[in-house]
Amino acid sequence: MTFSGALIQNAIYIAQQPPEWPIAAADWEHAAEEKLDPGAFGYIAGGAGAESTMRANLEAFARWRIRPRMLTGNVVRDLSVEVLGMRSPGPFFLAPIGVLSIAHEDAEVAVAQASAASGVPLLLSSAATHSIEDVAATNAPRWFQLYWVNDREICASFVRRAEEAGYGAIVVTLDTLTLGWRPRDLRQAYLPFIKGEGCGQYFSDPVFLSRLDKSPQEDLLTAAATMLATFPNLGLTWDDLDWLRGQTNLPLLVKGVLTGDDARRALAHGIDGVVVSNHGGRQVDGAVAALDALVEVRDALPEAVVLMDGGIRCAADVLKAMALGANAVLLGRPYAYALAVGGRRGVEELIQNLLAEIDLNLALAGGTSVRELDRSWLTRA
C-alpha cells in the first residue's frame, strides 16, 4: 500500500496560511493543556513517581540515529504492516488508553470513528467509558485490551463479549495489577473512575452487574467502588495465563513485557505476541526505557510478534522502533491530546500527518518499506 506524504505537505504550503490543526506532537500537547482542566490533563500527561521512566522513554530514541542511504530509487514506498491478521496502512496502531471521556465527550467512539476512516487499528481499553459493543458498531479495525481483575468471571465475560463483537485479538496488560504512585493525580485527588468515567465495560457487563444490589444509575458511587475493588490482582502468576488461553481462540498478546526472560515465558504459555511497554511511564518509576527493552526482547524472540509503545512522538521514533525489531508500534498520548483538541477530526488529522511524516522520512532515508528496516539502518549516538 502506498501513501504520499508529499501531497499532504504540499497542500499545507499551497494554502499559504497556517494549518487549522497542530502539526507536531508537542503542539497537540500544548493545545490540549490549554483546553483541559488540570486534573484531566495531568491524568493523561503524568507518570509515576518522579516521572523518570517517562523521560527515559523519550531519551532512548535520541541514543539511536538513522543512517540514510542515497539514490535507492524509492519512488514507491510501502508503510503498511500486518500483525496477527490485523492490517494497518501505517506501522502503528492506536494504543489502549482508558478514560478518554475526560479528554472529549465522544471518547472512544470518536477515536474508533477516526480508526475506521483511516484504517489504523484501535486497541480498546477495559477502562473505556464506551462499551465493547458501542465501539464495535463503528466498524473500526480493533483489538481489545484486558485488565485482568481479581474476578475471573468478569474477565471471561469481557473476553467473550470482545470475541462476539468481532475484535481481532485480546491484549492482556500485565504491568498494572495495582496502580502506580502518580503525584500529579494525587495532588489533585483526581481519580475519574469514582465518578463513573472509564467504567463503561463494567457497567454494561452482565456478570459485573450481577455483583451489585443496585444499578449504577441508582447508586453510582457503590458501583464505581465495586469496580475499583476488582482491580488489585497482584497474586497473578505466569501459570494463570493457561486459564486465559483457554477462554478464547483469538490471538492473545501480553502487554508490559520488559525483559527477554519474561518474553520467553509468555510464549511458553501459548501467547501469540508480546507488547514491550512500561505503560508510558505510569507504573514503575525508574524502569527501563521501552525502546531499550525492545532490543532485548527482540534478541530473545527473533521470530515472534513483538510490538512496543512508550515515547513514540514522531516519524523518526516509529522508524527507529521498526528498525530495532518491532512489527508495529502503539501510539499513545499524542492521539489522546488530538482527541481533546478536536474530537474525531483531531484524531484523523493526527493520523494523517503522522503517516505523511513517516512516508517523507522513509523516502529521505532511502527506504522502500517499513517492514524491511533492520539495525543496519541505525547507529548508536
Buried (B, 14 or more C-beta within 10 A) or exposed (E): EEBBBEEBBEEBEEEEEEEEBBBEBEBBBBBBBEBBEEBBBBBBBBBBBEBBBBBBBBBBBEEBBBEEEEEEEBEEBBBBBEBBEBBBBBBBBBBBBBBBBBBBEBBBBBBBBBBBBBBBBBBBBBBBBBBBBBBBEBEBBBBBBBBBBBBBEBBBBBBBBBBEBEBBBBBBBBBBBEBBEBBBBEEBEBBBBBEBBBBBBBBBBEBBBEBBEEEBEEBBEEBBEBBBEBBEBEEBEBEBBEEBBEBBEBBBBBBBBBBBEBBBBBBEBEBBBBBBBBBBBBBBBEBBBBBBBBBBBBEBBEEBBBBBBBBBBBBBBBBBBBBBBBBBBBBBBBBBBBBBBBBBBBBBBBBBBBBBBBBBBBBBBBBBBBBEBEEEBBEEE
